[in-house]
């Protein structure tokens, strides 16, 4: 399972995973339509267009062996800039942005302030609909002031949603939250001028309905979002793990957790196909990022994925998962014409 270079389709929001040697052939296209670059464990390559928003996430890459950079490509020529702490690019349909905030010992406050800025900025740029957010910060499972940092993050995030008069149930973006080795609270996001369709998983309780046992505020995300354009349907699948209902399954068993996660992904895709009208997705239509908890062996996860997705493009990253008992989390992105 390797990451093959795929030239982005004309008029389609897309993501590329490029090795250093593959960049020169696409620099012209990235300069025209590139929305942002993300490096995992390393900085994005210096040879990228200087105006391109970029972000380094302290989640080391496990596979493939050669470092890759994640490049988001828009549908037409991009406009780029920096507003406050936000580096951004937009193409008339989509807004991509990166943000970093010193997390320190108060992740709740850092999260609230970051999302406050995000909502204000997206509204002013006339891209009010938040479609997908990636959240990374250190010590996600560490307890501070009597509450786990991930649960504090959820409090701060929901406070920002409420302050911006945004819903905290139902119409929420797809999202993930992972623990890094070090660094700030790092966020990147995709927003749109048109609303996305939130998708929930029949095998899982919606995260925004989690009972109080998981923290004083529930997580503010949908299991997936479906974004339609005139000739394309894009799907953002949130971080998905071995959770049935609201309970974690198979503690300590990476292989079983991977199988359960794949079952959740299959159920989610079946549900979104009921919403996508003329476009039917299958598991193999997506590009995947797999987060593996530090110390967890990669081989059993790879074996389970190979049995179901033998030809899939998969990037493996080392990261802490939002629940201590979880060893693996999988997210995905797919785009298809009707």
C-alpha positions in Angstrom: 0.0 0.0 0.0 1.9 3.0 -1.3 1.0 6.6 -2.0 0.8 7.0 -5.8 1.1 10.4 -7.4 -2.2 11.3 -8.9 -2.7 14.4 -11.0 -5.6 16.4 -9.7 -8.7 16.4 -11.8 -9.7 19.7 -13.5 -12.4 21.5 -11.4 -12.1 19.2 -8.4 -11.0 19.8 -4.9 -8.3 17.2 -4.3 -5.4 16.1 -2.1 -2.0 14.9 -3.2 0.8 13.1 -1.3 4.0 14.0 -3.0 7.6 12.9 -2.5 10.4 15.4 -2.9 11.3 13.9 -6.3 7.7 14.3 -7.5 7.3 18.0 -6.7 9.1 19.6 -9.7 6.7 18.1 -12.3 3.7 19.7 -10.5 5.1 23.0 -9.2 3.4 25.0 -11.9 0.0 23.5 -11.1 0.6 23.9 -7.4 1.5 27.5 -8.0 -1.7 28.1 -9.8 -4.3 25.9 -7.8 -2.5 25.0 -4.6 -4.4 25.8 -1.4 -1.9 24.5 1.2 0.8 22.2 2.2 1.2 20.1 5.3 4.3 18.2 6.5 4.2 15.5 9.1 7.2 15.3 11.3 9.1 17.5 8.9 8.6 21.0 7.4 7.0 21.1 3.9 9.7 21.3 1.2 11.3 24.7 0.7 10.8 24.5 -3.0 7.1 25.0 -2.8 5.6 28.4 -4.0 6.5 30.9 -1.3 2.9 32.2 -1.0 1.4 28.7 -0.4 0.1 28.3 3.2 2.0 25.6 5.0 2.1 23.8 8.3 4.3 21.3 10.1 2.5 18.8 12.3 4.6 16.9 14.9 3.2 13.5 14.1 6.1 11.5 12.6 5.5 9.6 9.4 5.7 5.8 9.7 4.9 4.7 6.1 5.8 5.2 3.4 9.5 5.3 4.3 10.2 8.4 2.2 8.7 11.6 3.6 5.7 13.0 1.7 4.0 16.4 1.8 0.2 16.7 1.8 -0.9 19.2 -0.9 -4.5 20.5 -1.1 -5.5 21.6 -4.6 -8.4 23.9 -5.4 -10.7 24.0 -8.4 -9.3 27.1 -10.1 -6.5 29.8 -9.7 -6.0 30.4 -6.0 -5.8 33.7 -4.2 -3.5 33.6 -1.1 -2.7 35.8 1.9 -2.2 36.1 5.6 -4.7 37.6 8.0 -3.6 37.8 11.7 -2.4 34.3 12.6 -4.1 32.7 9.6 -2.3 31.7 6.4 -5.0 31.1 3.8 -5.8 30.4 0.2 -9.2 30.4 -1.6 -10.4 29.5 -5.1 -13.9 31.0 -5.2 -15.5 27.8 -3.9 -13.2 26.7 -1.0 -11.1 28.4 1.7 -8.1 26.6 3.1 -6.3 27.9 6.2 -3.7 27.1 8.7 -3.4 28.3 12.3 -1.0 27.8 15.2 -1.6 28.9 18.9 0.6 28.3 21.9 -1.3 25.7 23.9 0.6 25.8 27.2 -1.3 24.6 30.2 -4.6 26.0 29.1 -5.7 24.1 26.0 -9.4 25.1 26.6 -8.6 28.8 26.3 -6.2 28.3 23.3 -8.9 26.3 21.5 -11.6 28.8 22.1 -9.5 31.7 20.9 -8.3 29.8 17.8 -11.8 28.9 16.8 -13.1 32.4 17.6 -10.5 33.7 15.1 -11.4 31.0 12.5 -15.1 31.8 12.6 -14.6 35.5 12.3 -12.2 35.2 9.4 -14.2 32.6 7.5 -17.3 34.8 7.8 -15.5 38.0 6.6 -14.1 36.1 3.6 -17.6 34.9 2.7 -16.8 31.2 3.3 -19.1 30.7 6.3 -19.5 27.0 6.1 -16.9 25.0 7.9 -16.5 21.7 6.2 -13.4 20.0 7.7 -11.0 20.8 10.6 -7.8 19.0 11.6 -6.7 19.6 15.2 -3.3 18.6 16.7 -1.8 19.4 20.1 0.6 17.8 22.6 -0.5 15.9 25.7 -4.0 15.1 24.5 -4.5 12.3 27.1 -2.7 14.2 29.9 -4.8 15.4 32.9 -4.4 19.0 33.9 -6.4 20.8 36.5 -8.5 17.6 37.1 -9.6 17.2 33.5 -8.0 15.4 30.5 -6.7 17.9 27.9 -8.8 16.4 25.1 -11.9 17.0 27.2 -10.7 20.6 27.9 -10.2 21.0 24.1 -13.9 19.9 23.6 -15.0 22.5 26.1 -13.1 25.3 24.4 -14.3 24.2 20.9 -17.9 24.1 21.9 -17.7 27.5 23.7 -16.4 29.0 20.4 -19.2 27.4 18.4 -21.8 28.9 20.9 -20.1 32.3 20.9 -20.3 32.4 17.1 -24.0 31.3 17.2 -23.2 28.1 15.4 -25.0 24.8 16.0 -23.4 22.3 18.4 -25.4 19.4 17.0 -26.4 18.3 13.6 -24.8 20.6 11.0 -21.2 20.3 12.2 -17.9 19.9 10.2 -16.0 16.7 9.9 -13.0 16.8 12.2 -10.2 14.9 14.1 -8.1 15.7 17.2 -4.8 14.0 17.6 -1.9 14.2 20.1 1.5 15.4 18.9 4.9 14.9 20.3 5.4 18.6 20.9 4.5 22.0 19.5 1.5 24.3 19.6 -2.1 23.7 18.9 -2.0 23.4 15.1 -5.1 23.5 13.0 -5.9 23.5 9.4 -9.3 23.7 7.8 -11.5 23.7 4.7 -14.5 26.0 4.5 -17.0 26.6 1.7 -19.4 29.1 0.3 -22.1 26.4 0.3 -23.1 24.2 3.2 -21.9 20.6 3.4 -24.2 17.7 4.2 -23.4 16.2 7.6 -23.3 12.3 7.6 -23.6 10.2 10.7 -22.8 6.5 11.2 -25.6 4.1 12.1 -23.1 2.0 14.1 -22.1 4.9 16.3 -23.8 7.4 18.5 -23.2 10.9 17.1 -20.3 12.4 18.9 -22.2 15.5 19.8 -24.7 13.3 21.7 -22.0 11.5 23.9 -23.1 11.2 27.5 -21.4 13.2 30.3 -19.1 10.3 31.1 -16.9 11.5 28.2 -16.5 15.0 29.5 -18.5 18.2 30.4 -19.0 19.2 26.7 -19.5 16.8 23.8 -17.2 16.8 20.8 -18.3 19.2 18.1 -18.1 17.2 14.8 -20.0 15.1 12.3 -18.8 11.6 11.3 -18.4 12.9 7.7 -19.3 15.8 5.5 -20.4 15.6 1.9 -19.7 18.7 -0.3 -21.4 19.0 -3.7 -20.4 21.2 -6.6 -21.8 21.3 -10.1 -19.8 18.3 -11.4 -18.1 16.8 -8.4 -18.9 15.3 -4.9 -16.3 15.5 -2.2 -16.4 13.5 1.0 -14.4 14.3 4.2 -14.4 11.4 6.7 -13.6 12.3 10.2 -11.2 10.4 12.4 -12.8 7.0 12.9 -11.9 4.4 15.5 -13.0 1.2 17.2 -16.1 2.7 18.8 -19.5 1.0 18.7 -22.4 3.2 20.0 -20.2 5.4 22.3 -18.0 2.6 23.8 -14.5 1.7 22.8 -14.0 -1.9 21.7 -11.0 -4.3 21.7 -8.7 -2.6 24.1 -5.1 -3.6 23.6 -5.8 -5.4 20.3 -4.6 -3.4 17.3 -5.8 -5.9 14.7 -9.3 -6.1 16.1 -9.5 -2.3 16.5 -8.6 -2.0 12.8 -11.3 -4.4 11.7 -13.9 -2.6 13.8 -12.8 0.7 12.4 -13.1 -0.6 8.8 -16.6 -1.9 9.7 -17.4 1.7 10.8 -16.0 3.1 7.6 -18.0 0.7 5.5 -21.3 1.6 7.3 -20.5 5.3 7.0 -19.9 5.0 3.3 -23.2 3.1 2.8 -25.0 5.9 4.6 -23.4 8.7 2.6 -24.2 6.9 -0.7 -27.9 7.4 0.3 -27.2 11.1 0.4 -25.0 11.5 -2.7 -27.6 11.2 -5.4 -25.9 10.1 -8.6 -22.5 9.4 -7.0 -21.7 6.0 -5.3 -18.5 5.6 -3.3 -16.7 2.5 -2.3 -13.9 2.0 0.3 -11.3 1.9 -2.4 -12.3 5.4 -3.7 -10.7 7.2 -0.8 -7.2 8.2 0.3 -6.5 7.4 3.9 -4.5 8.7 6.8 -4.0 6.2 9.6 -2.9 7.4 13.0 -1.1 4.8 15.2 -0.5 5.3 18.9 3.2 5.4 19.9 4.5 1.9 20.9 1.7 0.1 19.0 3.1 -2.3 16.3 2.3 -1.2 12.8 2.3 -4.7 11.2 -1.1 -6.0 12.5 -2.8 -2.8 11.3 -1.2 -3.0 7.9 -2.3 -6.6 7.5 -5.9 -5.9 8.3 -5.9 -2.9 5.9 -4.3 -4.9 3.1 -6.9 -7.6 3.4 -9.7 -5.0 2.7 -7.9 -2.3 0.8 -5.0 -4.0 -1.0 -4.5 -1.1 -3.5 -5.4 1.9 -1.3 -3.3 5.0 -0.9 -2.5 5.1 2.8 -0.3 7.4 4.9 0.7 6.1 8.4 1.4 8.6 11.1 2.4 8.2 14.8 0.0 10.1 17.1 -1.8 9.8 20.3 -5.5 9.0 19.9 -8.2 11.0 21.8 -9.0 8.0 24.1 -6.2 6.2 25.9 -7.5 2.7 25.1 -7.6 3.4 21.3 -4.6 2.3 19.3 -5.6 3.4 15.8 -7.7 6.0 14.1 -8.4 6.4 10.4 -9.6 9.4 8.3 -10.3 9.7 4.6 -11.0 12.0 1.7 -12.7 11.1 -1.6 -13.9 13.0 -4.6 -15.9 11.7 -7.6 -17.9 12.9 -10.6 -21.5 11.8 -10.9 
